Amino acid sequence: MLTGLSIRDVVLIERLDLSFGAGLTVLTGETGAGKSILLDSLGLALGGRADAGLVRAGAVQAVVSAMFAPLAGHPAYAALAEQGIAADDEIVLRRVLGADGRSRAFINDQPVSVGLLRGLGALLVEVQGQHEQMGLADPAQQALLLDSFGTAHTLLRATDEAWLTWRAAAAAHADARAAIETADREEDYLRHAVAELEKLNPEPAEEERLAAERTALQQSDRRAEALAGALSELTPRDRRSPGPAAAMRAAARALDRLGAASSQVAEVIDALGRAEESLAEAETMLSRLVADAEADPRRLELAEERLFDLRAAARKHGVTPTALPDLLVTLRARLAALESASADIEARAQAEKTARASYVAAAEALSAAREAGAAKLAKSVGKELPPLRLDKARFFAEVARQPEAAWGPRGADLVRFLIATNPGQEPGPLAKVASGGELSRLMLALKVVLASGSSVPSLIFDEVDSGIGGATAAAVGDRLARVAESVQVLVVTHSPQVAARGAAHLRVAKRAARGSAETHVAQLTLDDRREEIARMLAGEVVTDAARAAASELLGV
């Protein structure tokens, strides 16, 4: 509920701090005293329109803070949690309005948008007045109010769950259709790519293996060239010229003809023989190595061609050569999905159809319950109208089926509260058919019936008793008191019958201070209340008879 209101430099108010309690609080005062300024100030804190004219003359800015203490679990706490704003037991809405018309909004001292401030304010307060209606007159809220009046929560939950299931099935169907449409456009590409990669048949880590093989083959080719060069040095370039070994044998034979000429010659012959044997052995070994090292040039060519093909395919598909085997698996899967997509589409379409039928059944059950609740609500509200001088008015709660595009988690219905204030008149929306006073009293009748179902903890009625008196005003006071048994009610009134029903009474008065008029608000004691109600009964001159009548109204 609203626990406090702090106002600084608003029109005729320089500084004002008010406290509010539970039950019915009445605000009274002469016309022009400043009661509307209080409501305008509260409206500013609730996110209403910022008008630079609200700033007190000579002040730089106006500041209004409204303090609330909702019960645990109230939707306002969840709304703040979504915005990351901490709230313990109190929520403070604050608005700062500069003389230039610019405003800033705060919730629990954290800067927020005016839209967020307004949305949170709507969860905390409903204002019903002759010139401004919030809450009950809002068509978006009327279905919620009807449901809270007489619709089983099980039906609402079943409809919500059926809606979510249907939406999920519809999304899955749409995704499948989008996928197959994309696949249809890619079918030629997929078939060509799969055929091309299957022909290439890339193997895991094949590029790395081929690169190593090419390097080894290239190194083997260079080794063979070196061995062949060494062997050619031992081979005569001219066939008529003897090779080194033959030359050594010839030299040995020439020396051998000397016979045993000397021991030195014999040693030379032996050395030539050993050299010839070593040279022959080296030549044999070189020939074997050359034979072994002879590279297969076709093998190197094939390795390089394969490596080129792999890398070209990888560039074409925008992947690395190592990823080609996985790409082939993926493309095969997409092609297979394309071929089996028709059956999948049919299954998903059937699932969506079944889910829709379940939602329609749940929504129809909810509609039937709403129609029954609407008839009951219209009857209950109708009983409240005659005492409020609306005996010719007829109230209707209309439940109409909406087009499928407007269906949602709360069903397929459009709920509207309609009123016909005169016989023969066609019923129409509340805010368009009823006059200001009629609408305020109609809102009161609705609140009497619906108060227990609303999550808004504070109601404000602005001159709900305008243009009435006597028994009708007493009936208004009685109903305000009844509503105040379940929610906090603040009412601005000119009716002594209504003022007498308040649990708390605030008097708004204007007085001169420092050469200018200022608005002040006083919390009245019982004696003060008797005098104020007597003034409301008698006018400027308060008589003993008026005081006696005031005491009777107060029951003292």
Rosetta blueprint (number, residue, H / E / L):
1 M L
2 L E
3 T E
4 G E
5 L E
6 S E
7 I E
8 R E
9 D E
10 V E
11 V L
12 L L
13 I E
14 E E
15 R E
16 L E
17 D E
18 L E
19 S E
20 F L
21 G L
22 A L
23 G L
24 L E
25 T E
26 V E
27 L E
28 T E
29 G L
30 E L
31 T L
32 G L
33 A L
34 G L
35 K H
36 S H
37 I H
38 L H
39 L H
40 D H
41 S H
42 L H
43 G H
44 L H
45 A H
46 L L
47 G L
48 G L
49 R L
50 A L
51 D L
52 A H
53 G H
54 L H
55 V E
56 R L
57 A L
58 G L
59 A L
60 V L
61 Q E
62 A E
63 V E
64 V E
65 S E
66 A E
67 M E
68 F E
69 A L
70 P L
71 L L
72 A L
73 G L
74 H L
75 P H
76 A H
77 Y H
78 A H
79 A H
80 L H
81 A H
82 E H
83 Q L
84 G L
85 I L
86 A L
87 A L
88 D L
89 D L
90 E L
91 I E
92 V E
93 L E
94 R E
95 R E
96 V E
97 L E
98 G E
99 A L
100 D L
101 G L
102 R L
103 S E
104 R E
105 A E
106 F E
107 I E
108 N L
109 D L
110 Q E
111 P E
112 V E
113 S L
114 V H
115 G H
116 L H
117 L H
118 R H
119 G H
120 L H
121 G H
122 A H
123 L H
124 L H
125 V E
126 E E
127 V E
128 Q E
129 G E
130 Q L
131 H L
132 E L
133 Q E
134 M L
135 G L
136 L L
137 A L
138 D L
139 P H
140 A H
141 Q H
142 Q H
143 A H
144 L H
145 L H
146 L H
147 D H
148 S H
149 F H
150 G H
151 T L
152 A L
153 H H
154 T H
155 L H
156 L H
157 R H
158 A H
159 T H
160 D H
161 E H
162 A H
163 W H
164 L H
165 T H
166 W H
167 R H
168 A H
169 A H
170 A H
171 A H
172 A H
173 H H
174 A H
175 D H
176 A H
177 R H
178 A H
179 A H
180 I H
181 E H
182 T H
183 A H
184 D H
185 R H
186 E H
187 E H
188 D H
189 Y H
190 L H
191 R H
192 H H
193 A H
194 V H
195 A H
196 E H
197 L H
198 E H
199 K H
200 L H
201 N L
202 P L
203 E L
204 P L
205 A L
206 E H
207 E H
208 E H
209 R H
210 L H
211 A H
212 A H
213 E H
214 R H
215 T H
216 A H
217 L H
218 Q H
219 Q H
220 S H
221 D H
222 R H
223 R H
224 A H
225 E H
226 A H
227 L H
228 A H
229 G H
230 A H
231 L H
232 S H
233 E H
234 L H
235 T L
236 P L
237 R L
238 D L
239 R L
240 R L
241 S L
242 P L
243 G L
244 P H
245 A H
246 A H
247 A H
248 M H
249 R H
250 A H
251 A H
252 A H
253 R H
254 A H
255 L H
256 D H
257 R L
258 L L
259 G L
260 A L
261 A L
262 S L
263 S H
264 Q H
265 V H
266 A H
267 E H
268 V H
269 I H
270 D H
271 A H
272 L H
273 G H
274 R H
275 A H
276 E H
277 E H
278 S H
279 L H
280 A H
281 E H
282 A H
283 E H
284 T H
285 M H
286 L H
287 S H
288 R H
289 L H
290 V H
291 A H
292 D H
293 A H
294 E L
295 A L
296 D L
297 P H
298 R H
299 R H
300 L H
301 E H
302 L H
303 A H
304 E H
305 E H
306 R H
307 L H
308 F H
309 D H
310 L H
311 R H
312 A H
313 A H
314 A H
315 R H
316 K H
317 H H
318 G L
319 V L
320 T L
321 P H
322 T H
323 A H
324 L H
325 P H
326 D H
327 L H
328 L H
329 V H
330 T H
331 L H
332 R H
333 A H
334 R H
335 L H
336 A H
337 A H
338 L H
339 E H
340 S H
341 A H
342 S H
343 A H
344 D H
345 I H
346 E H
347 A H
348 R H
349 A H
350 Q H
351 A H
352 E H
353 K H
354 T H
355 A H
356 R H
357 A H
358 S H
359 Y H
360 V H
361 A H
362 A H
363 A H
364 E H
365 A H
366 L H
367 S H
368 A H
369 A H
370 R H
371 E H
372 A H
373 G H
374 A H
375 A H
376 K H
377 L H
378 A H
379 K H
380 S H
381 V H
382 G H
383 K H
384 E H
385 L L
386 P H
387 P H
388 L H
389 R L
390 L L
391 D L
392 K L
393 A L
394 R E
395 F E
396 F E
397 A E
398 E E
399 V E
400 A E
401 R E
402 Q L
403 P L
404 E H
405 A H
406 A H
407 W L
408 G E
409 P L
410 R L
411 G E
412 A L
413 D E
414 L E
415 V E
416 R E
417 F E
418 L E
419 I E
420 A E
421 T L
422 N L
423 P L
424 G L
425 Q L
426 E L
427 P L
428 G E
429 P E
430 L H
431 A H
432 K H
433 V H
434 A L
435 S L
436 G H
437 G H
438 E H
439 L H
440 S H
441 R H
442 L H
443 M H
444 L H
445 A H
446 L H
447 K H
448 V H
449 V H
450 L H
451 A H
452 S H
453 G H
454 S L
455 S L
456 V L
457 P L
458 S E
459 L E
460 I E
461 F E
462 D E
463 E L
464 V L
465 D L
466 S L
467 G L
468 I L
469 G L
470 G H
471 A H
472 T H
473 A H
474 A H
475 A H
476 V H
477 G H
478 D H
479 R H
480 L H
481 A H
482 R H
483 V H
484 A L
485 E L
486 S L
487 V L
488 Q E
489 V E
490 L E
491 V E
492 V E
493 T L
494 H L
495 S L
496 P H
497 Q H
498 V H
499 A H
500 A L
501 R L
502 G L
503 A L
504 A E
505 H E
506 L E
507 R E
508 V E
509 A E
510 K E
511 R E
512 A E
513 A E
514 R L
515 G L
516 S E
517 A E
518 E E
519 T E
520 H E
521 V E
522 A E
523 Q E
524 L L
525 T L
526 L H
527 D H
528 D H
529 R H
530 R H
531 E H
532 E H
533 I H
534 A H
535 R H
536 M H
537 L H
538 A H
539 G L
540 E L
541 V L
542 V L
543 T L
544 D H
545 A H
546 A H
547 R H
548 A H
549 A H
550 A H
551 S H
552 E H
553 L H
554 L H
555 G L
556 V L
